[in-house]
Amino acid sequence: MYTLKVSGITCGGCINAVTRAVQAQDPQAQVQADLATQLVTLETTLSRESAAELITEAGFPVSN
């Protein structure tokens, strides 16, 4: 489990897009997002780097 700072998540639709991007590669992944802090917590078999790349490709830049 780890947390990523994801820019641009402002609504439920954004959270769904991030969740779909991660679950496309790991269907069992659990994704929780806090819109106020723009932090996304992932429980997944994907590496931090892989998840960050998938989320960025979905249109939501990940910062350190």
C-alpha positions as CSV (number, residue, x, y, z in Angstrom):
1,M,0.0,0.0,0.0
2,Y,1.3,3.5,-0.9
3,T,0.1,7.0,-1.5
4,L,0.6,9.2,-4.5
5,K,0.0,13.0,-4.9
6,V,-2.2,13.3,-8.0
7,S,-2.9,16.7,-9.5
8,G,-6.3,17.6,-11.0
9,I,-8.6,15.2,-9.2
10,T,-11.6,17.4,-8.3
11,C,-14.7,15.1,-8.4
12,G,-16.0,11.6,-8.4
13,G,-15.5,11.3,-12.1
14,C,-11.8,12.0,-11.7
15,I,-11.6,9.3,-9.0
16,N,-13.4,6.9,-11.3
17,A,-10.9,7.6,-14.1
18,V,-7.9,7.0,-11.8
19,T,-9.5,3.8,-10.5
20,R,-10.2,2.5,-14.0
21,A,-6.6,3.3,-15.1
22,V,-5.1,1.3,-12.3
23,Q,-7.7,-1.5,-12.4
24,A,-7.0,-2.0,-16.1
25,Q,-3.7,-3.5,-15.1
26,D,-4.6,-4.8,-11.7
27,P,-8.4,-5.6,-11.5
28,Q,-8.2,-6.3,-7.7
29,A,-6.6,-3.0,-6.9
30,Q,-8.2,-0.9,-4.2
31,V,-8.1,2.9,-4.8
32,Q,-9.0,5.6,-2.3
33,A,-8.7,9.3,-3.0
34,D,-9.0,12.4,-0.9
35,L,-10.1,15.3,-3.1
36,A,-9.1,18.0,-0.5
37,T,-5.4,16.8,-0.4
38,Q,-5.3,15.2,-3.8
39,L,-3.8,12.1,-2.3
40,V,-4.6,8.7,-3.8
41,T,-3.9,5.6,-1.7
42,L,-3.4,2.4,-3.6
43,E,-3.5,-1.2,-2.5
44,T,-2.2,-3.0,-5.6
45,T,0.4,-5.4,-6.9
46,L,1.6,-2.7,-9.3
47,S,4.8,-0.8,-8.5
48,R,4.6,2.8,-7.5
49,E,6.2,3.8,-10.8
50,S,3.8,1.7,-12.9
51,A,0.7,3.1,-11.1
52,A,2.0,6.6,-11.4
53,E,2.6,6.1,-15.2
54,L,-0.9,4.7,-15.7
55,I,-2.5,7.6,-13.7
56,T,-0.5,10.2,-15.6
57,E,-1.5,8.6,-18.9
58,A,-5.2,8.9,-17.8
59,G,-4.6,12.7,-17.6
60,F,-3.8,13.2,-13.9
61,P,-0.1,14.1,-13.3
62,V,1.6,12.5,-10.3
63,S,4.1,14.4,-8.3
64,N,6.5,13.3,-5.6
